[in-house]
Amino acid sequence: MTESVMVLIPLLITFLSVLQLSTGVMARTVSNNIVQGRVAQLAIVGNASSSGYSNSNSNSNSNQSTPGSLQSVQIDLPGGGSLTLGTQLIHNPAVSPLLPSGDNFLATGIAVNE
């Protein structure tokens, strides 16, 4: 009985650690694709403001962004069109004790509107 527990606990920790790493990589990829899609949609639809450098959010400080809110900046290009940059703070919950507070990262998207 003791040997099975001595094998089972490290095996369970290894399994949960690999699960945390693989779901973390997949979640980051999916989140980056979602943010890129939202920024591309924002560039296609356009912003109400037509100045050379405008923010879609009135208090857009990237250090104070909350999870789920897209912070975007639209920059007019000299030859016409605009460049839209968007960032979003993402929080993924923890799956294993490897990252007890979960995975926090900043996803970025770039789109050019001609």
C-alpha positions in Angstrom: 0.0 0.0 0.0 2.8 2.4 0.9 4.6 1.8 -2.4 1.5 2.6 -4.5 1.0 5.9 -2.7 4.7 6.8 -3.1 4.3 6.2 -6.9 0.9 7.8 -7.2 1.6 11.2 -5.6 4.6 12.1 -7.9 2.7 10.7 -10.9 -0.3 12.9 -10.1 1.9 15.9 -9.6 3.6 15.3 -12.9 0.3 14.8 -14.7 -1.2 18.0 -13.3 1.9 20.0 -14.1 1.9 18.8 -17.7 -1.8 19.5 -17.9 -1.2 23.1 -16.6 1.5 23.7 -19.1 -0.4 22.3 -22.1 -3.7 24.1 -21.2 -1.7 27.3 -20.5 -0.1 27.2 -24.0 -3.4 26.4 -25.7 -5.3 29.1 -23.7 -2.7 31.7 -24.6 -2.9 30.9 -28.3 -6.7 31.0 -28.2 -6.8 34.2 -26.3 -4.3 35.9 -28.6 -6.4 34.8 -31.6 -9.6 36.2 -30.0 -7.9 39.5 -29.2 -6.5 39.7 -32.8 -10.0 39.1 -34.2 -11.5 41.8 -32.0 -8.9 44.3 -33.0 -9.4 43.4 -36.7 -13.1 43.8 -36.3 -12.6 47.2 -34.6 -10.4 48.3 -37.5 -12.9 47.2 -40.1 -15.9 48.8 -38.4 -13.8 51.9 -37.5 -13.8 54.3 -34.6 -16.0 57.3 -34.2 -13.0 59.6 -33.6 -11.1 60.8 -36.7 -8.0 62.3 -35.1 -4.5 61.2 -35.8 -4.1 59.4 -32.4 -7.2 58.3 -30.6 -8.1 55.9 -27.9 -11.4 54.0 -27.9 -11.5 54.0 -24.1 -11.4 57.3 -22.2 -9.1 56.0 -19.4 -6.9 53.8 -21.4 -3.8 53.2 -19.3 -2.5 49.7 -20.1 -1.2 49.2 -16.6 -4.7 49.6 -15.1 -6.6 47.4 -17.6 -9.0 44.9 -16.1 -9.4 41.4 -17.4 -11.9 41.4 -20.3 -11.5 45.0 -21.3 -9.9 45.7 -24.7 -7.6 48.8 -24.7 -7.2 50.0 -28.2 -5.3 52.9 -29.9 -5.9 54.0 -33.5 -3.2 55.8 -35.4 -3.8 57.5 -38.7 -1.1 56.7 -41.3 0.4 59.4 -43.5 -0.6 57.7 -46.8 -4.1 57.0 -45.8 -5.7 54.4 -43.6 -5.0 53.7 -40.0 -3.2 51.3 -37.7 -5.1 49.8 -34.8 -3.3 48.4 -31.8 -5.2 46.6 -29.1 -4.2 45.0 -25.8 -6.2 43.0 -23.3 -5.3 41.6 -19.9 -6.2 37.9 -19.7 -6.6 35.8 -16.6 -6.8 32.1 -16.8 -7.6 30.1 -13.7 -5.2 27.6 -12.2 -5.5 23.9 -13.0 -2.7 22.6 -10.8 -0.6 23.7 -7.9 2.1 24.7 -10.4 0.6 28.2 -10.8 -1.7 28.7 -7.8 -2.8 32.2 -8.8 -3.5 31.3 -12.4 -2.0 32.6 -15.6 -2.1 36.4 -16.2 -0.7 37.8 -19.4 -1.2 40.6 -21.9 -2.5 39.7 -25.3 -1.9 42.1 -28.2 -3.5 42.5 -31.6 -2.5 44.7 -34.6 -4.7 45.6 -37.6 -4.2 47.9 -40.6 -7.2 49.6 -42.2 -6.7 51.0 -45.7 
